[in-house]
């Protein structure tokens, strides 16, 4: 028999302690690029890339056993007279927090700290997008013409990634691709019977090709969108060598900032106005540099919408 008069759930909840979480921001991503790309701290906000004027070899040299019958070549190594300088860009936002709200509703979570944490995450999301897509220093926009490869059939095939590896053959560090592009490549590997191996990088697991990890990012857009609604669409896949010592691509940031919160990020308290609103200025300084043309290559016009029907084999 079911009791007709009993304490209900809605009434009971008024006396119970419910478990609360911090604010969950669904648009945030792992931002793997900033983990695997090597960064260089700057003192003045400018990074000059000095280069040698190169031919087949930068300087003629002599290789001979008989120095009496040969003349040692003369010369010097020529430098470019107008090297490129990369200047740090700033990403800024002003965060306002009503002190009355933070005072009255500061438990169990500090409202100001939660707001700052979410604002910082938003700035870092924008940073990753700028590292890839910025018109001045973005990795995608600065691939040289000789390092751009077209897909053979639209969809990303193992042959296409091999072609990228032929362009960045000096110690390639990672591929960079939209998750939809990675899924499309995995389908092609499955169709050929060559499933890509999984490797661990920076504490996370990624599929790989020829031992080079394929790092996902939604900042390499599909048809200009992070989350395209259509199954079809086109994007790009990058292959990157990173590190200053390797003459690769590197991220840049301002070192030693006042009120530094993390790498290249400053959080400054601006004061409280007459209405009791506390204000904070968040500034993130970033850029990127490609030290040699062969440090990066791009596979272009990658179609992500091809699927296959597989014949089910009898068990």
ZIPE-V103322 format. One record per residue. RES is the residue in one small letter. NEAR is the number of other ideal C-beta (glycine too) atoms within 12 Angstrom. D_FIRST is the distance of its C-alpha to the first C-alpha in whole Angstrom. Layout:
RES|NEAR|D_FIRST + RES|NEAR|D_FIRST
This chain:
x|4|0 + x|5|4 + x|7|7 + x|6|9 + x|6|12 + x|10|13 + x|12|16 + x|11|17 + x|10|19 + x|9|22 + x|10|22 + x|12|22 + x|11|25 + x|11|27 + x|10|27 + x|11|27 + x|10|30 + x|10|31 + x|7|33 + x|12|36 + x|10|39 + x|17|42 + x|19|43 + x|12|43 + x|18|46 + x|10|45 + x|17|49 + x|21|50 + x|28|52 + x|24|53 + x|30|56 + x|31|58 + x|43|61 + x|36|62 + x|27|61 + x|36|63 + x|41|66 + x|30|69 + x|32|70 + x|30|73 + x|24|73 + x|28|76 + x|14|78 + x|16|79 + x|23|77 + x|20|79 + x|32|80 + x|19|83 + x|30|83 + x|18|86 + x|21|87 + x|19|90 + x|17|92 + x|15|92 + x|11|94 + x|7|93 + x|13|94 + x|16|95 + x|17|98 + x|15|101 + x|14|101 + x|15|104 + x|11|103 + x|12|106 + x|8|108 + x|9|111 + x|10|111 + x|8|115 + x|9|115 + x|12|112 + x|11|111 + x|14|108 + x|13|107 + x|9|106 + x|14|103 + x|11|100 + x|16|97 + x|14|96 + x|15|93 + x|16|92 + x|10|93 + x|11|90 + x|17|87 + x|21|84 + x|20|82 + x|31|78 + x|22|77 + x|34|74 + x|28|71 + x|24|69 + x|30|65 + x|23|65 + x|27|62 + x|22|61 + x|30|58 + x|25|57 + x|30|54 + x|21|54 + x|22|54 + x|15|52 + x|19|49 + x|25|50 + x|16|50 + x|11|47 + x|18|44 + x|18|46 + x|12|43 + x|14|42 + x|18|44 + x|18|48 + x|25|48 + x|27|52 + x|21|52 + x|26|49 + x|31|51 + x|33|54 + x|27|52 + x|26|51 + x|33|55 + x|32|56 + x|30|54 + x|26|55 + x|37|59 + x|35|59 + x|30|57 + x|30|60 + x|42|63 + x|38|61 + x|29|62 + x|33|65 + x|46|66 + x|43|66 + x|28|67 + x|28|69 + x|12|72 + x|20|75 + x|30|73 + x|34|70 + x|43|70 + x|37|70 + x|22|72 + x|33|75 + x|31|75 + x|19|79 + x|13|79 + x|15|81 + x|31|77 + x|25|75 + x|32|74 + x|22|73 + x|31|70 + x|20|72 + x|17|69 + x|23|67 + x|35|64 + x|45|64 + x|31|66 + x|31|67 + x|24|70 + x|36|70 + x|45|68 + x|25|71 + x|27|74 + x|42|72 + x|30|73 + x|20|77 + x|32|77 + x|41|75 + x|18|76 + x|24|77 + x|21|74 + x|36|72 + x|33|69 + x|43|66 + x|47|65 + x|49|63 + x|45|61 + x|39|58 + x|30|55 + x|38|55 + x|46|59 + x|35|57 + x|28|55 + x|39|58 + x|41|60 + x|33|57 + x|28|57 + x|33|61 + x|28|61 + x|19|58 + x|21|60 + x|16|63 + x|10|61 + x|20|62 + x|17|59 + x|29|60 + x|18|59 + x|17|57 + x|20|59 + x|12|58 + x|26|60 + x|20|59 + x|10|56 + x|19|54 + x|18|54 + x|31|56 + x|33|58 + x|29|61 + x|37|64 + x|26|67 + x|20|66 + x|34|66 + x|34|62 + x|45|61 + x|43|59 + x|36|57 + x|41|57 + x|31|56 + x|38|59 + x|45|61 + x|27|60 + x|33|60 + x|24|61 + x|16|62 + x|18|58 + x|25|56 + x|18|53 + x|22|54 + x|12|52 + x|15|54 + x|15|54 + x|19|58 + x|29|60 + x|30|63 + x|42|63 + x|43|65 + x|52|65 + x|50|67 + x|45|69 + x|49|70 + x|38|72 + x|41|71 + x|26|73 + x|24|77 + x|15|78 + x|22|77 + x|25|79 + x|34|75 + x|46|73 + x|37|72 + x|43|70 + x|40|72 + x|38|70 + x|32|72 + x|22|72 + x|16|72 + x|27|70 + x|14|70 + x|17|66 + x|21|66 + x|25|62 + x|26|62 + x|28|65 + x|37|67 + x|35|64 + x|28|65 + x|30|63 + x|22|65 + x|21|63 + x|19|65 + x|15|64 + x|19|62 + x|14|63 + x|7|63 + x|13|60 + x|17|58 + x|20|58 + x|26|59 + x|25|61 + x|30|61 + x|27|63 + x|37|62 + x|32|65 + x|38|65 + x|35|69 + x|45|69 + x|39|71 + x|43|72 + x|42|75 + x|41|76 + x|33|79 + x|31|80 + x|26|80 + x|28|79 + x|38|76 + x|46|73 + x|42|73 + x|41|71 + x|46|69 + x|27|69 + x|24|68 + x|41|65 + x|34|63 + x|36|59 + x|24|57 + x|25|59 + x|18|56 + x|15|56 + x|8|55 + x|10|55 + x|6|55 + x|6|52 + x|5|54 + x|4|53 + x|3|51
